[in-house]
Amino acid sequence: MIEKINELKPDKTIDLKGEVCPYTFVKSKLALEEMNLDQVLEVVVDHEPAVENVPRSLKNEGQKILAVDKINDTDWKILVKKEKDI
């Protein structure tokens, strides 16, 4: 059975609200370094440029972006599947 993205349970969640670029990407990358291949990281951000920069930078690192969803007026959730060791 195929799991829907909104039902996907991340293996790890990091709350980066209050952080700005490039720290949002750096901290996301560090979190992925500690994870196993095929695990899913959920990154929560409130810095609007991070909504574009984090997924783009992680994709350039060989990771798969599963979703970028707005949670509320100020926060976004980015789901990333680790597909490559960093």
N, CA, C and O atoms as a GROMACS GRO file, in nm:
protein
  344
    1MET      N    1   0.084  -0.119   0.000
    1MET     CA    2   0.000   0.000   0.000
    1MET      C    3   0.089   0.124   0.000
    1MET      O    4   0.187   0.131   0.074
    2ILE      N    5   0.054   0.220  -0.080
    2ILE     CA    6   0.131   0.344  -0.089
    2ILE      C    7   0.085   0.439   0.021
    2ILE      O    8  -0.034   0.464   0.038
    3GLU      N    9   0.183   0.490   0.096
    3GLU     CA   10   0.153   0.581   0.205
    3GLU      C   11   0.141   0.724   0.151
    3GLU      O   12   0.226   0.769   0.075
    4LYS      N   13   0.036   0.794   0.192
    4LYS     CA   14   0.018   0.932   0.150
    4LYS      C   15   0.115   1.022   0.227
    4LYS      O   16   0.146   0.995   0.343
    5ILE      N   17   0.161   1.127   0.160
    5ILE     CA   18   0.258   1.217   0.221
    5ILE      C   19   0.206   1.274   0.353
    5ILE      O   20   0.280   1.282   0.451
    6ASN      N   21   0.078   1.315   0.357
    6ASN     CA   22   0.026   1.376   0.480
    6ASN      C   23   0.008   1.276   0.593
    6ASN      O   24  -0.017   1.315   0.707
    7GLU      N   25   0.020   1.146   0.563
    7GLU     CA   26   0.011   1.043   0.665
    7GLU      C   27   0.149   0.989   0.702
    7GLU      O   28   0.162   0.904   0.791
    8LEU      N   29   0.251   1.036   0.635
    8LEU     CA   30   0.387   0.989   0.656
    8LEU      C   31   0.437   1.033   0.793
    8LEU      O   32   0.425   1.150   0.830
    9LYS      N   33   0.493   0.939   0.867
    9LYS     CA   34   0.549   0.969   0.999
    9LYS      C   35   0.700   0.986   0.984
    9LYS      O   36   0.770   0.891   0.949
   10PRO      N   37   0.750   1.106   1.010
   10PRO     CA   38   0.894   1.128   0.997
   10PRO      C   39   0.971   1.049   1.104
   10PRO      O   40   0.920   1.024   1.213
   11ASP      N   41   1.093   1.012   1.070
   11ASP     CA   42   1.180   0.943   1.166
   11ASP      C   43   1.241   1.042   1.264
   11ASP      O   44   1.277   1.005   1.376
   12LYS      N   45   1.251   1.167   1.223
   12LYS     CA   46   1.308   1.271   1.308
   12LYS      C   47   1.247   1.405   1.268
   12LYS      O   48   1.222   1.430   1.150
   13THR      N   49   1.222   1.491   1.366
   13THR     CA   50   1.171   1.625   1.342
   13THR      C   51   1.265   1.726   1.407
   13THR      O   52   1.305   1.710   1.522
   14ILE      N   53   1.299   1.831   1.331
   14ILE     CA   54   1.375   1.941   1.390
   14ILE      C   55   1.296   2.070   1.372
   14ILE      O   56   1.243   2.099   1.265
   15ASP      N   57   1.288   2.146   1.480
   15ASP     CA   58   1.216   2.273   1.481
   15ASP      C   59   1.318   2.385   1.465
   15ASP      O   60   1.395   2.414   1.556
   16LEU      N   61   1.318   2.448   1.349
   16LEU     CA   62   1.413   2.555   1.320
   16LEU      C   63   1.346   2.692   1.316
   16LEU      O   64   1.396   2.785   1.254
   17LYS      N   65   1.232   2.703   1.384
   17LYS     CA   66   1.166   2.833   1.391
   17LYS      C   67   1.257   2.931   1.464
   17LYS      O   68   1.316   2.898   1.567
   18GLY      N   69   1.269   3.050   1.409
   18GLY     CA   70   1.358   3.150   1.466
   18GLY      C   71   1.496   3.149   1.403
   18GLY      O   72   1.574   3.243   1.423
   19GLU      N   73   1.528   3.044   1.327
   19GLU     CA   74   1.657   3.035   1.257
   19GLU      C   75   1.644   3.097   1.118
   19GLU      O   76   1.536   3.096   1.059
   20VAL      N   77   1.753   3.150   1.067
   20VAL     CA   78   1.755   3.209   0.933
   20VAL      C   79   1.857   3.137   0.846
   20VAL      O   80   1.942   3.062   0.896
   21CYS      N   81   1.848   3.160   0.717
   21CYS     CA   82   1.944   3.102   0.623
   21CYS      C   83   2.081   3.166   0.648
   21CYS      O   84   2.086   3.285   0.677
   22PRO      N   85   2.189   3.094   0.639
   22PRO     CA   86   2.203   2.956   0.593
   22PRO      C   87   2.191   2.853   0.704
   22PRO      O   88   2.208   2.734   0.678
   23TYR      N   89   2.163   2.896   0.828
   23TYR     CA   90   2.160   2.803   0.940
   23TYR      C   91   2.050   2.698   0.926
   23TYR      O   92   2.066   2.586   0.974
   24THR      N   93   1.940   2.734   0.862
   24THR     CA   94   1.832   2.637   0.843
   24THR      C   95   1.882   2.520   0.758
   24THR      O   96   1.851   2.404   0.788
   25PHE      N   97   1.958   2.548   0.653
   25PHE     CA   98   2.013   2.441   0.569
   25PHE      C   99   2.121   2.364   0.644
   25PHE      O  100   2.121   2.241   0.642
   26VAL      N  101   2.211   2.434   0.710
   26VAL     CA  102   2.322   2.368   0.780
   26VAL      C  103   2.269   2.273   0.887
   26VAL      O  104   2.316   2.160   0.896
   27LYS      N  105   2.172   2.317   0.965
   27LYS     CA  106   2.117   2.232   1.071
   27LYS      C  107   2.038   2.116   1.013
   27LYS      O  108   2.037   2.007   1.071
   28SER      N  109   1.971   2.136   0.900
   28SER     CA  110   1.900   2.027   0.833
   28SER      C  111   1.999   1.923   0.784
   28SER      O  112   1.977   1.803   0.799
   29LYS      N  113   2.107   1.969   0.724
   29LYS     CA  114   2.211   1.879   0.673
   29LYS      C  115   2.275   1.799   0.787
   29LYS      O  116   2.297   1.679   0.774
   30LEU      N  117   2.304   1.866   0.898
   30LEU     CA  118   2.362   1.797   1.013
   30LEU      C  119   2.268   1.690   1.067
   30LEU      O  120   2.312   1.582   1.106
   31ALA      N  121   2.138   1.720   1.070
   31ALA     CA  122   2.040   1.621   1.117
   31ALA      C  123   2.038   1.500   1.024
   31ALA      O  124   2.031   1.386   1.070
   32LEU      N  125   2.043   1.524   0.893
   32LEU     CA  126   2.044   1.414   0.796
   32LEU      C  127   2.170   1.329   0.809
   32LEU      O  128   2.165   1.208   0.787
   33GLU      N  129   2.282   1.390   0.843
   33GLU     CA  130   2.407   1.315   0.858
   33GLU      C  131   2.393   1.207   0.964
   33GLU      O  132   2.457   1.102   0.954
   34GLU      N  133   2.311   1.231   1.066
   34GLU     CA  134   2.293   1.136   1.176
   34GLU      C  135   2.190   1.028   1.144
   34GLU      O  136   2.173   0.935   1.222
   35MET      N  137   2.122   1.041   1.033
   35MET     CA  138   2.013   0.949   0.999
   35MET      C  139   2.060   0.841   0.901
   35MET      O  140   2.162   0.856   0.835
   36ASN      N  141   1.982   0.734   0.895
   36ASN     CA  142   2.009   0.625   0.801
   36ASN      C  143   1.944   0.654   0.666
   36ASN      O  144   1.851   0.734   0.657
   37LEU      N  145   1.994   0.587   0.563
   37LEU     CA  146   1.933   0.599   0.431
   37LEU      C  147   1.786   0.559   0.438
   37LEU      O  148   1.749   0.471   0.515
   38ASP      N  149   1.703   0.623   0.359
   38ASP     CA  150   1.559   0.600   0.348
   38ASP      C  151   1.478   0.650   0.467
   38ASP      O  152   1.356   0.633   0.470
   39GLN      N  153   1.543   0.711   0.565
   39GLN     CA  154   1.467   0.771   0.673
   39GLN      C  155   1.418   0.909   0.629
   39GLN      O  156   1.472   0.969   0.537
   40VAL      N  157   1.314   0.957   0.698
   40VAL     CA  158   1.250   1.084   0.661
   40VAL      C  159   1.271   1.186   0.773
   40VAL      O  160   1.245   1.159   0.890
   41LEU      N  161   1.318   1.302   0.733
   41LEU     CA  162   1.338   1.415   0.824
   41LEU      C  163   1.229   1.518   0.799
   41LEU      O  164   1.200   1.554   0.685
   42GLU      N  165   1.169   1.566   0.907
   42GLU     CA  166   1.073   1.676   0.900
   42GLU      C  167   1.142   1.801   0.955
   42GLU      O  168   1.192   1.801   1.068
   43VAL      N  169   1.144   1.906   0.875
   43VAL     CA  170   1.206   2.033   0.914
   43VAL      C  171   1.094   2.137   0.922
   43VAL      O  172   1.020   2.157   0.826
   44VAL      N  173   1.083   2.203   1.037
   44VAL     CA  174   0.982   2.308   1.055
   44VAL      C  175   1.055   2.442   1.057
   44VAL      O  176   1.146   2.464   1.137
   45VAL      N  177   1.014   2.532   0.968
   45VAL     CA  178   1.077   2.664   0.957
   45VAL      C  179   0.972   2.774   0.956
   45VAL      O  180   0.855   2.752   0.923
   46ASP      N  181   1.016   2.894   0.994
   46ASP     CA  182   0.928   3.011   0.985
   46ASP      C  183   0.995   3.125   0.910
   46ASP      O  184   0.940   3.234   0.899
   47HIS      N  185   1.114   3.100   0.858
   47HIS     CA  186   1.189   3.199   0.780
   47HIS      C  187   1.156   3.173   0.633
   47HIS      O  188   1.200   3.073   0.576
   48GLU      N  189   1.078   3.263   0.573
   48GLU     CA  190   1.023   3.237   0.440
   48GLU      C  191   1.128   3.200   0.334
   48GLU      O  192   1.102   3.110   0.255
   49PRO      N  193   1.245   3.264   0.330
   49PRO     CA  194   1.345   3.221   0.230
   49PRO      C  195   1.389   3.075   0.248
   49PRO      O  196   1.428   3.010   0.151
   50ALA      N  197   1.382   3.024   0.370
   50ALA     CA  198   1.421   2.885   0.395
   50ALA      C  199   1.328   2.786   0.326
   50ALA      O  200   1.367   2.673   0.296
   51VAL      N  201   1.205   2.828   0.300
   51VAL     CA  202   1.108   2.741   0.234
   51VAL      C  203   1.156   2.704   0.094
   51VAL      O  204   1.126   2.594   0.045
   52GLU      N  205   1.229   2.792   0.029
   52GLU     CA  206   1.287   2.762  -0.102
   52GLU      C  207   1.431   2.713  -0.091
   52GLU      O  208   1.470   2.620  -0.161
   53ASN      N  209   1.508   2.775  -0.003
   53ASN     CA  210   1.651   2.745   0.005
   53ASN      C  211   1.682   2.607   0.060
   53ASN      O  212   1.768   2.537   0.007
   54VAL      N  213   1.613   2.566   0.167
   54VAL     CA  214   1.642   2.435   0.227
   54VAL      C  215   1.612   2.321   0.130
   54VAL      O  216   1.700   2.237   0.107
   55PRO      N  217   1.493   2.315   0.070
   55PRO     CA  218   1.467   2.206  -0.025
   55PRO      C  219   1.564   2.207  -0.144
   55PRO      O  220   1.613   2.102  -0.186
   56ARG      N  221   1.591   2.325  -0.198
   56ARG     CA  222   1.682   2.334  -0.313
   56ARG      C  223   1.822   2.283  -0.277
   56ARG      O  224   1.881   2.206  -0.351
   57SER      N  225   1.873   2.328  -0.164
   57SER     CA  226   2.008   2.289  -0.122
   57SER      C  227   2.016   2.141  -0.088
   57SER      O  228   2.114   2.075  -0.123
   58LEU      N  229   1.914   2.088  -0.021
   58LEU     CA  230   1.916   1.945   0.012
   58LEU      C  231   1.902   1.859  -0.113
   58LEU      O  232   1.964   1.753  -0.123
   59LYS      N  233   1.822   1.904  -0.207
   59LYS     CA  234   1.810   1.832  -0.335
   59LYS      C  235   1.944   1.830  -0.406
   59LYS      O  236   1.983   1.729  -0.464
   60ASN      N  237   2.016   1.943  -0.403
   60ASN     CA  238   2.149   1.949  -0.464
   60ASN      C  239   2.247   1.855  -0.395
   60ASN      O  240   2.347   1.814  -0.455
   61GLU      N  241   2.220   1.820  -0.269
   61GLU     CA  242   2.304   1.727  -0.194
   61GLU      C  243   2.265   1.581  -0.221
   61GLU      O  244   2.327   1.489  -0.168
   62GLY      N  245   2.162   1.560  -0.305
   62GLY     CA  246   2.122   1.425  -0.341
   62GLY      C  247   2.006   1.369  -0.262
   62GLY      O  248   1.977   1.249  -0.270
   63GLN      N  249   1.939   1.453  -0.184
   63GLN     CA  250   1.826   1.407  -0.104
   63GLN      C  251   1.695   1.428  -0.180
   63GLN      O  252   1.689   1.508  -0.274
   64LYS      N  253   1.591   1.357  -0.139
   64LYS     CA  254   1.461   1.366  -0.207
   64LYS      C  255   1.365   1.450  -0.122
   64LYS      O  256   1.342   1.420  -0.005
   65ILE      N  257   1.311   1.554  -0.182
   65ILE     CA  258   1.212   1.638  -0.114
   65ILE      C  259   1.075   1.575  -0.137
   65ILE      O  260   1.029   1.565  -0.251
   66LEU      N  261   1.012   1.534  -0.029
   66LEU     CA  262   0.881   1.468  -0.039
   66LEU      C  263   0.767   1.569  -0.038
   66LEU      O  264   0.666   1.551  -0.106
   67ALA      N  265   0.782   1.675   0.040
   67ALA     CA  266   0.674   1.774   0.051
   67ALA      C  267   0.724   1.902   0.115
   67ALA      O  268   0.818   1.902   0.195
   68VAL      N  269   0.660   2.011   0.078
   68VAL     CA  270   0.678   2.140   0.144
   68VAL      C  271   0.537   2.193   0.166
   68VAL      O  272   0.468   2.229   0.071
   69ASP      N  273   0.494   2.197   0.291
   69ASP     CA  274   0.357   2.234   0.324
   69ASP      C  275   0.353   2.349   0.422
   69ASP      O  276   0.431   2.354   0.518
   70LYS      N  277   0.262   2.441   0.398
   70LYS     CA  278   0.239   2.550   0.492
   70LYS      C  279   0.152   2.496   0.605
   70LYS      O  280   0.045   2.441   0.580
   71ILE      N  281   0.198   2.512   0.728
   71ILE     CA  282   0.127   2.459   0.844
   71ILE      C  283   0.025   2.561   0.895
   71ILE      O  284  -0.089   2.527   0.927
   72ASN      N  285   0.068   2.687   0.901
   72ASN     CA  286  -0.019   2.796   0.948
   72ASN      C  287   0.030   2.926   0.885
   72ASN      O  288   0.102   2.923   0.785
   73ASP      N  289  -0.007   3.039   0.942
   73ASP     CA  290   0.029   3.168   0.882
   73ASP      C  291   0.179   3.194   0.876
   73ASP      O  292   0.226   3.270   0.792
   74THR      N  293   0.255   3.132   0.966
   74THR     CA  294   0.398   3.164   0.974
   74THR      C  295   0.492   3.045   0.953
   74THR      O  296   0.612   3.066   0.931
   75ASP      N  297   0.442   2.923   0.960
   75ASP     CA  298   0.530   2.806   0.962
   75ASP      C  299   0.509   2.713   0.843
   75ASP      O  300   0.398   2.701   0.790
   76TRP      N  301   0.618   2.649   0.801
   76TRP     CA  302   0.616   2.550   0.694
   76TRP      C  303   0.681   2.422   0.742
   76TRP      O  304   0.764   2.422   0.833
   77LYS      N  305   0.640   2.311   0.681
   77LYS     CA  306   0.697   2.180   0.709
   77LYS      C  307   0.761   2.129   0.580
   77LYS      O  308   0.698   2.128   0.474
   78ILE      N  309   0.885   2.086   0.591
   78ILE     CA  310   0.957   2.029   0.477
   78ILE      C  311   0.989   1.884   0.511
   78ILE      O  312   1.052   1.857   0.613
   79LEU      N  313   0.946   1.791   0.426
   79LEU     CA  314   0.976   1.650   0.446
   79LEU      C  315   1.084   1.608   0.347
   79LEU      O  316   1.071   1.628   0.226
   80VAL      N  317   1.191   1.549   0.400
   80VAL     CA  318   1.306   1.511   0.320
   80VAL      C  319   1.339   1.365   0.345
   80VAL      O  320   1.351   1.322   0.459
   81LYS      N  321   1.354   1.289   0.238
   81LYS     CA  322   1.396   1.149   0.249
   81LYS      C  323   1.546   1.142   0.222
   81LYS      O  324   1.594   1.192   0.120
   82LYS      N  325   1.619   1.080   0.314
   82LYS     CA  326   1.763   1.067   0.295
   82LYS      C  327   1.790   0.957   0.192
   82LYS      O  328   1.763   0.840   0.217
   83GLU      N  329   1.842   0.996   0.078
   83GLU     CA  330   1.870   0.901  -0.028
   83GLU      C  331   2.019   0.886  -0.055
   83GLU      O  332   2.062   0.800  -0.132
   84LYS      N  333   2.098   0.970   0.010
   84LYS     CA  334   2.243   0.968  -0.015
   84LYS      C  335   2.315   1.005   0.114
   84LYS      O  336   2.273   1.096   0.185
   85ASP      N  337   2.423   0.933   0.145
   85ASP     CA  338   2.503   0.971   0.261
   85ASP      C  339   2.572   1.103   0.234
   85ASP      O  340   2.620   1.130   0.124
   86ILE      N  341   2.576   1.184   0.336
   86ILE     CA  342   2.636   1.317   0.324
   86ILE      C  343   2.777   1.312   0.379
   86ILE      O  344   2.847   1.414   0.378
   0.00000   0.00000   0.00000
